[in-house]
Amino acid sequence: MANGWLGENLTAYRQVQDLEKQLAHARQQLNHLRSVMKGDGPMEIDAPRPGGLSLSETGTSPPKQRRPPAMHQFSRVSSNLRNHGRGVVKVPAPYRQSEPQASFKPSLPELPKRDVADHLLRQYYATTHFNLPIIHWPSFTQQYETVYREGSLDGTSSIWCALLFTVFACGTLHPTLQNGQEYLEISRSLIDPWTDYYTLDHARSALLASIYLTEVNLKSAAWTWLGSTIRISQDIGLQWELGPWSGIEGEMRRRVWWSIYVWDRLLSLELGRPPLIDDQDCEIGLPSPVEDKYIEASGTWAPPSALQWTRPLSQTVQVVRTMSQLTGALKSTVIAPPTLQSFDAHFSNCISAFPEPYQIHSNEYLDPHLLTPMIYLQNARLVLHRHNLSTMCIAEVRAVAIDYCVMVAKDTVQLLSRSMQNPPESSSHPPTAYGSWEAKFASAGSAFLCTHLWRCTLVLCFRRQYNDALVCARASAVLDDARPVNSACGRHLDFFLKCLIMKLQQGEGMKLERDEEMMAYVSGDLQNSIESSWVWQGGESSEQVQEQSPPTTTASDSRGAVTESPTKSMAPPEESRGWSGWEAIIETLQGLTHDLQRQQQQQQQHEHQQHQQQFAQGQPTPTQPQAFHLPPPLPPDLGSAGNPEVSPGGSSSRISIANII
């Protein structure tokens, strides 16, 4: 027994000794790390990334991670790994050799007629390329001219042909929606789905497909193509500022990556889904703002006069770099005031970095094609504050959220009012092919603009700001059916106005913020996300939903007619029927404006008569009770400039609420 007791104690003693050795080793490592962080050691360690809400500074490039230093005289080693490690060791993208796709040889399509192709290229260059310049235009048009001079695509790579037809598809989007799905279908047939070696043209083609699908309101399909775009771009290492690239290749890699980044952030915010690109993986420099003609193989150069702000991509990147933090904040039940103020301050800095025409209170003309980055910014502000309309927030918080949304909508009206007019005759605004401001505004339209106008119109009508709502409605009317989502927005807005008029007739106009039904309607697509919605909780069963849902088209009907391609039907047919049209909405808003003005005049006359009667009777004028005032919006430089009665175009007829009903 003594020997057993002694053995157990020796074992315990050895365990204690082992623990002491481990602790001593840990202390030694900690001391070494402390000395290294102070600069006493030979090794450098990257500083930890800060947690919490950390918004990137405007105009700064992403930080770069430290990598192992280059090894000299290692060409033999890299060659051996490249040859003998094939199938196991895949060379990183910047040093990867392209592989020929001999096994994939699709039949090349016929080219469209030259005049049709030229028109589509002009439309693409003036719209999509202006905002997201992912193609080096001189190089692309040179190959385009070669192809049409030879009259065939023979001898051209299939992926470049796919890129050409996605450009054609996006060219059909402006100014009115044309038959672009055929071009997209041709592009899809020219892409090898089993390739293991991607190129920059693969990423370009996939991104343009996502853009096209977004514009025709097939957002789930667009989201799927965006996912493929991001995986392709990461596979070829677009997120890294590495590699032996020429001046053209290096700049285009930056532009393609940041265009994909922008689209990822925009579509994530629009759909209420998490972005796919992690900000910590972005180590590539920001794109250059110069025109394509100044990007050459030897590098990028430009005279001082060409360095002026002409392309919105750089500014758009600064706007959307906060959207990953924004989508994270939208997961909170209630967004706290400090967080709201941090975002508002950052958005204010972004606005101040824009040229003079973009400033909210500027009086300069603003070209509709330059409106895009500001619409992205205003939409981010509105979505941020709209989140606090949730039923999880108390009434005061919801009221403040509506105040901020109305303020953003008024700022948007300020911008629209300077774009919805003919440009002044000057050297900076030469005559264009557009015959009127309506045609030019429609050519610059997008699905994101349509939905932002709809959100603004909802909150403005909710707060009875009908003059400002008229400006948004007239802008939507100009876009009309150029985008399928615009018709869907109009149908919802038509329904919302009918509900609003009914509430006003019932005398409940001052109680709308406590009317949960109207709050759900004004929240709009806040109900799209399972995390932020509240109207679907405990709702109908799946059978009831199927009974209430409108019928949708399928690939084949009862007579056996089969749709040729899923892209042939780009929007459900119910999106173009069942509502009164934009002109009727404008007339309704005019009638509401007239009734509101009449009510205000009657109230002023009644108060004046009451005051005179009390003064004649020698009674003291009763003081008005102290009203409850909401806290002023922060920061002050993002506030609205008032309620301008801007009403370009449209009818001037007035109708009453009774006539509307």
Secondary structure, DSSP 8 states (H G I E B T S, - for coil): -HHHHHHHHHHHHHHHHHHHHHHHHHHHHHHHHHHHHTT-SS---------S-----TT------------TT-HHHHHHHHHHTTTTS---GGG------TT----------HHHHHHHHHHHHHTHHHHS--S-HHHHHHHHHHHHHHTS-TTS-HHHHHHHHHHHHHHTTSSS--S-HHHHHHHHHTS-TT-S---HHHHHHHHHHHHHHHHTT-HHHHHHHHHHHHHHHHHTTTTS--S---HHHHHHHHHHHHHHHHHHHHHHHHHT---SS-GGG--S-----S-GGGEETTEE---GGGGSS--SHHHHHHHHTTHHHHHHHTTSSS--HHHHHHHHHHHHHHHHHS-GGGSTT--S---GGG-HHHHHHHHHHHHHHHGGGSTTS-HHHHHHHHHHHHHHHHHHHHHHHHHSS---SBTTB---S-SSHHHHHHHT--HHHHHHHHHHHHHHHHTT-HHHHHHHHHHHHHHGGGSHHHHHHHHHHHHHHHHHHHHHHTT-GGGGGG-HHHHHHHHGGGGGSTTT--SSTT---HHHHHHHS-----SB-TT--B-S-TTS--S-GGGGSSS--HHHHHHHHHHHHHHHHHHHHHHHHHHHHHHHHHHHTT---------------SSGGGS---------SS------HHHH-
